Amino acid sequence: MFIILNNKAKRYIGVVMATVLIFCFSFLVLFSVSKSVFNDTQTGILSEDKVLVPIVMYHSILKKSAEMGKYVITPREFENDLIYLKNHNYKTINMTDLINYVYHNSEIPPKPVIITFDDGNLNNYIYGKPLLEKYEMKAVISVVGKYSEQFSDTLASNIPPTNNPNYAYASWEQIKEMSSSGYFEIQNHTYNLHSTGKRLGIKRKKGENTEAYKDMLKADIIKLQDKLTEVTGIRPNTFTYPFGYISKESKEVLKSLDFKATLSCAEGVNIINKDKEDTLFGLKRNNRPHGISSENFFEKICP
């Protein structure tokens, strides 16, 4: 049985078919683009001038400790993290690599990740350094000047115990060795503002004069800058906020001291844009706690 269609019906069917074809074509294009973006995300490279960079925050590595928990992990856990990153083709970079990507149009490897240590604990040197060397990976360690000075003085005075990984900090000589190894990059975590007393980290105290605050902050940071330059021969380019406390005046102060980046304690993954210097300030990091597998930790933060 044949149905004879008039011109009006034919035109209607033609419009419907054209609409269906346009929809199908649009869907295929959208799927193709989405797939391309998804694949790029798997490498961390979003475009020619944009990259995803997860940053991991560690503090202490200890074999046994009653404080094992949020900020203290075991050497085995740290090694498992390095193995996971290596097996999944992540490439560790340091802050200078990231800064050069933004400021100097340098290349960055696919699937970049930054390993950071805060405070300059001696156990980073004892347990972290050999593992970084074993797996040929980089890390950034942000030291507190007063802590390293105190333990350097203790070593010089030969006052025991000076090498307890549970509470000791790296000496200037050990910091120099870490820097010279090429596996650690040394950054600034203040000279003596790592505290939660009347002042929370570098925060401005209530009622404190703005200019007096800026002068205090500059003096503290410069003191460690000068010491680390003397010890390592390299002037730090990144400032790490103690406890993640930030003041509205700090960015201006840090830029005036020629810092190119800052590390916060806010969690998340960073999208870094070439030629956009402000994407390097307030970089997010993800704290690595004890008691979870490397897979569970990294699957949440790494693309």
C-alpha positions as CSV (number, residue, x, y, z in Angstrom):
1,M,0.0,0.0,0.0
2,F,1.4,3.3,-1.0
3,I,0.7,6.7,0.6
4,I,0.8,9.7,-1.6
5,L,2.2,12.7,0.3
6,N,1.4,16.2,-0.7
7,N,4.1,18.9,-0.9
8,K,3.3,20.2,2.6
9,A,3.8,16.8,4.2
10,K,7.0,16.3,2.2
11,R,8.4,19.6,3.4
12,Y,7.5,18.7,7.0
13,I,9.2,15.4,6.8
14,G,12.3,17.0,5.3
15,V,12.5,19.5,8.1
16,V,12.2,16.8,10.7
17,M,14.9,14.7,9.0
18,A,17.2,17.7,8.7
19,T,16.7,18.5,12.4
20,V,17.5,14.9,13.4
21,L,20.7,14.9,11.2
22,I,21.8,18.2,12.7
23,F,21.2,16.9,16.2
24,C,23.2,13.7,15.5
25,F,26.1,15.7,14.0
26,S,26.2,18.1,16.9
27,F,26.2,15.1,19.3
28,L,29.2,13.5,17.5
29,V,31.1,16.8,17.5
30,L,30.4,17.3,21.2
31,F,31.4,13.7,22.0
32,S,34.6,14.1,20.0
33,V,35.5,17.4,21.8
34,S,34.6,16.0,25.2
35,K,36.7,12.9,24.6
36,S,39.7,15.1,23.5
37,V,39.4,17.2,26.6
38,F,39.1,14.1,28.8
39,N,42.2,12.6,27.2
40,D,44.1,15.9,27.7
41,T,43.1,15.9,31.3
42,Q,44.6,12.5,31.8
43,T,48.0,14.0,30.9
44,G,47.4,17.1,33.0
45,I,47.9,19.3,29.9
46,L,44.7,21.2,29.3
47,S,45.9,23.3,26.4
48,E,49.1,24.8,25.0
49,D,49.1,27.4,27.8
50,K,47.2,25.7,30.6
51,V,48.2,22.7,32.9
52,L,46.8,20.9,35.9
53,V,49.3,20.6,38.7
54,P,48.4,18.6,41.9
55,I,50.7,19.4,44.9
56,V,51.1,17.0,47.8
57,M,51.9,18.2,51.3
58,Y,54.0,16.1,53.7
59,H,55.4,17.0,57.1
60,S,57.0,14.1,59.0
61,I,58.1,10.6,58.0
62,L,58.7,8.3,61.0
63,K,59.0,4.5,61.6
64,K,57.2,4.6,64.9
65,S,55.4,7.4,66.6
66,A,52.5,8.0,68.9
67,E,51.7,11.0,66.7
68,M,51.2,8.9,63.5
69,G,48.2,10.4,61.9
70,K,47.3,13.5,59.9
71,Y,50.8,14.9,59.6
72,V,53.0,11.9,60.2
73,I,53.3,8.9,57.8
74,T,55.7,5.9,57.7
75,P,58.6,5.5,55.3
76,R,56.8,2.7,53.7
77,E,53.8,4.9,53.0
78,F,56.0,7.5,51.4
79,E,57.7,4.9,49.3
80,N,54.4,3.5,48.2
81,D,53.4,7.0,47.1
82,L,56.5,7.3,45.0
83,I,55.9,3.9,43.5
84,Y,52.3,4.8,42.6
85,L,53.4,8.0,40.9
86,K,56.1,6.3,39.0
87,N,53.8,3.4,37.9
88,H,51.2,5.9,36.7
89,N,53.8,8.0,34.8
90,Y,53.6,11.1,36.9
91,K,56.7,13.4,36.7
92,T,57.8,15.3,39.8
93,I,58.7,18.9,39.2
94,N,59.8,21.6,41.6
95,M,58.7,25.2,42.1
96,T,61.4,26.5,39.8
97,D,60.1,24.3,37.0
98,L,56.6,25.6,37.5
99,I,57.7,29.2,37.7
100,N,59.8,28.9,34.5
101,Y,56.7,27.5,32.8
102,V,54.7,30.6,33.6
103,Y,57.4,33.3,33.4
104,H,59.7,31.9,30.7
105,N,57.5,29.7,28.5
106,S,59.5,26.6,29.5
107,E,58.2,23.2,28.8
108,I,56.5,21.1,31.5
109,P,56.2,17.3,31.4
110,P,52.9,15.5,31.0
111,K,51.3,14.5,34.3
112,P,53.3,16.9,36.5
113,V,53.1,16.6,40.3
114,I,54.9,18.5,43.1
115,I,55.9,16.9,46.3
116,T,56.3,19.3,49.2
117,F,57.6,19.0,52.8
118,D,56.9,21.6,55.4
119,D,59.0,22.7,58.4
120,G,62.4,21.1,57.6
121,N,62.1,18.1,59.9
122,L,65.3,16.0,60.2
123,N,63.3,12.8,59.3
124,N,62.7,14.3,55.8
125,Y,66.5,14.1,55.4
126,I,66.8,10.7,57.1
127,Y,64.0,8.8,55.4
128,G,62.8,11.0,52.5
129,K,66.1,11.8,50.8
130,P,67.2,8.1,50.2
131,L,63.8,7.3,48.7
132,L,63.7,10.3,46.4
133,E,67.2,9.3,45.2
134,K,66.1,5.7,44.8
135,Y,63.1,6.6,42.5
136,E,64.8,9.7,41.0
137,M,62.1,12.1,42.0
138,K,62.2,15.7,43.1
139,A,60.7,17.4,46.2
140,V,60.4,20.9,47.7
141,I,61.2,21.4,51.4
142,S,60.2,24.6,53.1
143,V,62.3,25.2,56.2
144,V,61.8,27.3,59.3
145,G,65.0,29.2,60.0
146,K,64.8,29.3,63.7
147,Y,64.4,25.6,64.0
148,S,67.3,24.8,61.8
149,E,69.5,27.4,63.5
150,Q,68.7,25.9,67.0
151,F,69.6,22.4,65.9
152,S,72.7,23.5,64.1
153,D,73.8,25.2,67.3
154,T,73.1,22.1,69.2
155,L,75.2,20.0,66.8
156,A,78.0,22.5,67.0
157,S,77.9,22.3,70.8
158,N,77.8,18.5,70.7
159,I,74.8,18.4,73.0
160,P,73.0,15.0,72.8
161,P,70.5,13.9,71.6
162,T,70.8,15.9,68.3
163,N,69.7,13.4,65.7
164,N,66.3,12.1,67.0
165,P,64.0,12.0,63.9
166,N,61.0,12.4,66.1
167,Y,61.6,16.0,66.9
168,A,64.9,17.2,65.4
169,Y,65.2,19.6,62.5
170,A,67.6,19.6,59.6
171,S,70.8,21.5,60.3
172,W,72.2,24.1,57.8
173,E,74.8,21.5,56.7
174,Q,72.0,19.0,56.0
175,I,70.0,21.6,54.2
176,K,73.0,22.4,52.0
177,E,73.5,18.7,51.3
178,M,69.8,18.3,50.3
179,S,70.0,21.3,48.0
180,S,73.3,20.1,46.4
181,S,71.8,16.6,45.8
182,G,69.4,17.9,43.2
183,Y,66.5,16.0,44.7
184,F,65.4,18.7,47.2
185,E,64.6,22.4,46.4
186,I,64.8,24.6,49.5
187,Q,62.1,27.2,50.1
188,N,61.1,29.8,52.7
189,H,58.7,29.0,55.6
190,T,59.6,32.1,57.6
191,Y,62.5,32.5,59.9
192,N,60.6,32.7,63.2
193,L,56.8,33.1,62.5
194,H,55.8,29.4,62.6
195,S,53.7,29.7,65.7
196,T,50.1,30.0,66.9
197,G,50.6,32.3,69.9
198,K,49.4,35.9,69.8
199,R,50.2,35.9,66.1
200,L,48.8,33.1,64.0
201,G,51.6,32.3,61.5
202,I,52.2,35.5,59.5
203,K,48.8,37.0,60.2
204,R,48.5,40.6,61.3
205,K,47.6,41.0,64.9
206,K,44.4,42.8,65.8
207,G,45.1,46.6,66.0
208,E,48.6,46.2,64.6
209,N,49.8,49.1,62.6
210,T,49.9,48.2,58.9
211,E,53.4,49.6,58.1
212,A,54.9,48.1,61.3
213,Y,53.4,44.8,60.3
214,K,54.9,44.9,56.8
215,D,58.3,45.9,58.2
216,M,58.2,43.0,60.7
217,L,57.2,40.5,58.0
218,K,59.9,41.7,55.6
219,A,62.6,41.5,58.2
220,D,61.7,38.0,59.2
221,I,61.5,36.7,55.6
222,I,64.6,38.5,54.5
223,K,66.6,37.0,57.4
224,L,65.8,33.5,56.1
225,Q,66.3,34.4,52.5
226,D,69.8,35.7,53.3
227,K,70.7,32.6,55.3
228,L,69.5,30.1,52.7
229,T,71.3,32.0,50.0
230,E,74.5,31.8,52.1
231,V,74.0,28.1,52.8
232,T,72.9,26.8,49.4
233,G,73.9,29.5,47.0
234,I,70.3,29.7,45.7
235,R,67.8,32.3,46.8
236,P,64.3,30.8,47.4
237,N,61.6,31.9,44.9
238,T,58.6,30.5,46.8
239,F,57.1,31.3,50.1
240,T,55.1,28.7,52.1
241,Y,52.5,30.1,54.5
242,P,52.8,28.6,58.1
243,F,49.6,26.8,58.9
244,G,48.1,28.3,55.7
245,Y,47.4,31.6,57.5
246,I,47.4,34.4,55.0
247,S,47.1,38.2,55.4
248,K,45.8,40.6,52.8
249,E,49.1,42.5,53.0
250,S,51.3,39.5,52.5
251,K,51.1,39.2,48.8
252,E,52.3,42.7,48.3
253,V,55.2,42.2,50.7
254,L,56.2,38.9,49.1
255,K,56.1,40.3,45.6
256,S,58.3,43.2,46.7
257,L,60.8,40.7,47.9
258,D,60.8,39.0,44.4
259,F,58.9,35.8,45.4
260,K,57.3,34.3,42.3
261,A,54.9,31.8,44.0
262,T,53.3,31.0,47.3
263,L,52.1,27.7,48.8
264,S,48.9,27.6,50.9
265,C,47.2,24.8,52.9
266,A,43.9,25.0,51.0
267,E,43.1,21.7,49.3
268,G,42.5,21.2,45.6
269,V,44.2,20.9,42.2
270,N,45.8,23.9,40.5
271,I,45.2,25.1,37.0
272,I,48.3,27.0,35.9
273,N,48.2,29.4,33.0
274,K,51.3,30.5,31.1
275,D,52.0,34.2,31.3
276,K,49.4,34.6,34.2
277,E,51.7,35.1,37.1
278,D,48.9,35.3,39.7
279,T,48.0,31.7,39.2
280,L,51.2,30.9,41.1
281,F,50.1,32.7,44.3
282,G,48.1,30.8,46.8
283,L,48.7,27.4,45.3
284,K,46.6,24.6,46.7
285,R,48.0,21.5,48.2
286,N,46.7,18.2,49.5
287,N,47.8,16.9,52.8
288,R,48.9,13.3,52.8
289,P,47.7,11.6,56.1
290,H,48.7,8.2,57.6
291,G,46.4,5.2,57.2
292,I,45.1,5.3,53.6
293,S,46.5,3.7,50.6
294,S,48.4,5.5,47.9
295,E,45.7,4.6,45.4
296,N,42.9,6.0,47.5
297,F,44.8,9.2,48.1
298,F,46.1,10.0,44.6
299,E,43.0,8.9,42.8
300,K,41.2,11.9,44.4
301,I,43.7,14.5,43.5
302,C,45.6,13.4,40.3
303,P,43.9,13.6,36.9
